Amino acid sequence: MTDQNVIPDRTVAKSVVSRREHDAFRILHGFPTGQDEAQWRTCLANSEFATHYASPEFFCEPMVQKTRGFAILGIVHGEIAGVLTGINNGDHVQSGLSVRPQIAFSRDVDRARAMTSLLTGLLEEARTAKLVDLFLWSDMENLVDSRFRQRRYEGVVMLDLSRGPDALFRRFSENKRINIRKAIKYGVVVEPAQSREEISVYHAICADWSRRKQLSVPEEKEFQRLFALTKNRRLLLARHEGKIIAGVVIRFAPRGVMEYAANSSLESALRLRPNDLLHWRAIEWGCRMGMTKYSLGGTHLFLRKFGGEITPTTRCRLDQSLFRRFTIGDWIADQANRTRPLVSERLADAAHTLRALLRKRSASGAAR
């Protein structure tokens, strides 16, 4: 495989000075050049949450090249102090997901001022949109003004890779440690994908897994384009007796945050516990490469057993539609969620009563 990221030719930048002297923002719709790229990378190098989708290589992503991707660079005292990226679909402008914020700040800046610059740029990008969604790590939510309605999410399990692999392993659940040792005992080995042929094998596994989960099946051509981005993405493959049985996909910013992006495995191979071992080998690799954190992309039980901390996220939503129809829709959904447990409980009680009545009548009939 060739170690390269294909840099898009299209670069469009818009620079606007804010009311505060020396503060500004820049909007990019393509890969940065010159001083923008250099300062952007300097900002990420000094950031606690430097992720791939918050880096210039965001514009190399196949999905971004097919849509209107953008980056907002927040500038304070002439330096890039923060960055956020997202997709502009016309009516809807969105930055990140509840399990994947796409925002980062330099440690050395006033984050409130940097956030003001970013939000001003985001609203300029979204000036004709009906809905704006910005996902943040929840410790940033107090930097966003009251125009945005906020909703918290569970977020992700986050591992601190600075602890080192041995200390992290000791924090795994007992079941997780047992499964990893079982996989090794069974002879499962993990190695990075080395060729297009191996990616094709993994694609077949992913397609089978997607069909079992009733998900859309990605095209192999997209797969090959995705895994050509080897500077920011790593595919680890689990093998048993020479056969590829599972894989895990990792996104990362060099010496920054690595993120669990995807995982697929053969159903027949689950007894060999390849998925536990894949994550363990990914963690070992991340520690060796000087990565700072491992975001596991969710909070379900399989991920919690790796012993990390739960890092919540927050959606900041600005409804610019006529009659604020998205706000009304959110309110209706919230009311439905509040009543659902009560309705379910009442239905369960009614079902229990009905079953008891039927049993009583059945017993009475048998006695007669």
Secondary structure as GFF3:
##gff-version 3
##sequence-region A 1 368
A	DSSP	beta_strand	13	17	.	.	.	ID=ss1
A	DSSP	beta_strand	24	28	.	.	.	ID=ss2
A	DSSP	alpha_helix	34	45	.	.	.	ID=ss3
A	DSSP	three_ten_helix	52	54	.	.	.	ID=ss4
A	DSSP	three_ten_helix	56	60	.	.	.	ID=ss5
A	DSSP	alpha_helix	62	65	.	.	.	ID=ss6
A	DSSP	beta_strand	69	76	.	.	.	ID=ss7
A	DSSP	beta_strand	79	88	.	.	.	ID=ss8
A	DSSP	beta_strand	92	95	.	.	.	ID=ss9
A	DSSP	beta_strand	103	105	.	.	.	ID=ss10
A	DSSP	alpha_helix	111	125	.	.	.	ID=ss11
A	DSSP	beta_strand	131	137	.	.	.	ID=ss12
A	DSSP	three_ten_helix	138	143	.	.	.	ID=ss13
A	DSSP	beta_strand	149	160	.	.	.	ID=ss14
A	DSSP	three_ten_helix	161	163	.	.	.	ID=ss15
A	DSSP	alpha_helix	165	171	.	.	.	ID=ss16
A	DSSP	alpha_helix	174	185	.	.	.	ID=ss17
A	DSSP	beta_strand	189	192	.	.	.	ID=ss18
A	DSSP	alpha_helix	196	212	.	.	.	ID=ss19
A	DSSP	alpha_helix	220	227	.	.	.	ID=ss20
A	DSSP	beta_strand	233	240	.	.	.	ID=ss21
A	DSSP	beta_strand	243	252	.	.	.	ID=ss22
A	DSSP	beta_strand	257	265	.	.	.	ID=ss23
A	DSSP	three_ten_helix	267	272	.	.	.	ID=ss24
A	DSSP	alpha_helix	274	288	.	.	.	ID=ss25
A	DSSP	beta_strand	293	295	.	.	.	ID=ss26
A	DSSP	alpha_helix	301	304	.	.	.	ID=ss27
A	DSSP	beta_strand	309	319	.	.	.	ID=ss28
A	DSSP	three_ten_helix	322	324	.	.	.	ID=ss29
A	DSSP	alpha_helix	325	367	.	.	.	ID=ss30
###
